[in-house]
């Protein structure tokens, strides 16, 4: 519940269509205004790729997901370090149905070239 109270995101997302996450920033990104984690919301009807783009924009994390030559941002489960989804065109609603992710979950936003399919040590993200 505390995540919802302080979460930030696009103002044009209707309250009834919001999904909330506690997002841990990439280890290489330092943002003194946000710290190491922040609550963020996205539209439940978006794809995971659009959610990542929106979260990166909201939290001011450099994002080059539209190019193939740079590190791409991906979302990982904070509890295990596992990649949530490798297909960026997967709808968030489908991930909820498949129980791959939950509303209100803690997630790690990290560059994919820094890690393979999982975060090496999720305890580094505090």
C-alpha positions in Angstrom: 0.0 0.0 0.0 2.9 2.4 0.7 4.1 1.9 -2.9 0.8 3.2 -4.2 0.9 6.4 -2.1 4.3 7.5 -3.3 4.4 6.0 -6.8 5.1 8.2 -9.8 4.3 7.6 -13.4 2.5 9.2 -16.4 -0.4 11.4 -15.4 -2.5 10.3 -18.3 -2.8 6.7 -17.0 -6.3 6.4 -15.4 -6.3 5.3 -11.8 -8.3 2.2 -12.6 -5.7 1.0 -15.2 -2.6 1.4 -13.0 -0.2 -1.3 -12.0 2.3 -0.5 -9.3 5.8 -1.8 -8.8 8.7 -1.0 -6.4 11.5 -0.5 -8.9 15.2 -0.9 -8.0 17.4 1.2 -10.3 20.4 -0.3 -12.2 23.5 -0.5 -10.1 25.4 1.8 -12.5 22.8 4.6 -12.3 23.0 7.1 -9.5 20.0 9.4 -8.9 20.3 11.4 -5.7 16.6 12.6 -6.0 15.2 9.0 -6.1 17.8 6.9 -4.3 18.1 3.2 -5.1 14.4 2.4 -5.4 11.1 4.1 -6.1 7.5 3.2 -6.6 6.3 3.6 -10.1 3.1 2.8 -12.0 2.3 1.9 -15.6 -0.8 1.1 -17.6 -2.0 -2.5 -17.2 -2.8 -2.6 -20.9 0.7 -1.8 -22.1 3.3 -4.3 -23.3 6.3 -5.0 -21.1 8.5 -3.0 -23.5 6.4 0.1 -23.2 6.3 -0.4 -19.4 10.1 -0.5 -19.2 10.3 2.6 -21.4 7.8 4.4 -19.2 9.5 3.4 -16.0 12.9 4.4 -17.3 11.6 7.8 -18.4 9.8 8.4 -15.1 12.8 7.5 -13.0 15.3 9.2 -15.4 17.2 6.1 -16.2 19.1 6.3 -19.5 17.3 4.0 -22.0 18.5 2.9 -25.4 16.1 0.1 -25.9 15.3 1.4 -29.4 18.8 0.5 -30.7 20.5 -2.9 -31.0 24.0 -1.8 -30.3 23.7 -0.8 -26.7 22.7 -2.3 -23.4 18.9 -2.9 -23.2 16.9 -2.4 -20.0 15.0 -5.4 -18.8 12.9 -6.2 -15.7 14.0 -8.9 -13.2 12.1 -10.3 -10.2 13.7 -8.9 -7.0 13.1 -12.0 -5.0 15.0 -14.4 -7.3 16.8 -12.3 -9.8 15.1 -14.1 -12.7 14.2 -12.3 -15.9 10.5 -11.5 -16.0 10.0 -11.6 -19.8 12.3 -11.7 -22.7 9.7 -10.7 -25.4 9.1 -7.0 -25.2 5.8 -7.2 -27.1 4.2 -9.3 -24.3 1.2 -7.5 -22.8 1.4 -6.9 -19.0 -2.1 -8.4 -18.6 -0.7 -11.7 -20.0 2.1 -11.7 -17.5 -0.4 -11.2 -14.7 -2.5 -14.1 -16.1 0.6 -16.3 -16.3 1.6 -15.3 -12.8 5.0 -14.1 -14.1 4.6 -10.9 -12.3 2.2 -9.4 -9.7 0.8 -5.9 -9.1 2.8 -4.3 -6.3 5.8 -6.6 -6.8 9.4 -5.5 -6.3 11.4 -5.5 -9.6 14.9 -4.7 -10.7 15.4 -2.5 -13.7 18.9 -3.4 -15.1 20.8 -3.4 -18.3 20.8 -6.8 -20.1 24.4 -6.7 -21.1 25.5 -6.5 -17.5 23.6 -9.7 -16.7 22.5 -12.8 -18.7 19.0 -14.1 -17.9 19.1 -13.3 -14.2 20.7 -10.8 -11.8 23.8 -12.3 -10.3 23.0 -11.3 -6.7 19.6 -9.6 -6.1 20.7 -8.7 -2.6 22.9 -5.9 -4.1 19.7 -4.0 -4.9 18.6 -2.4 -1.7 
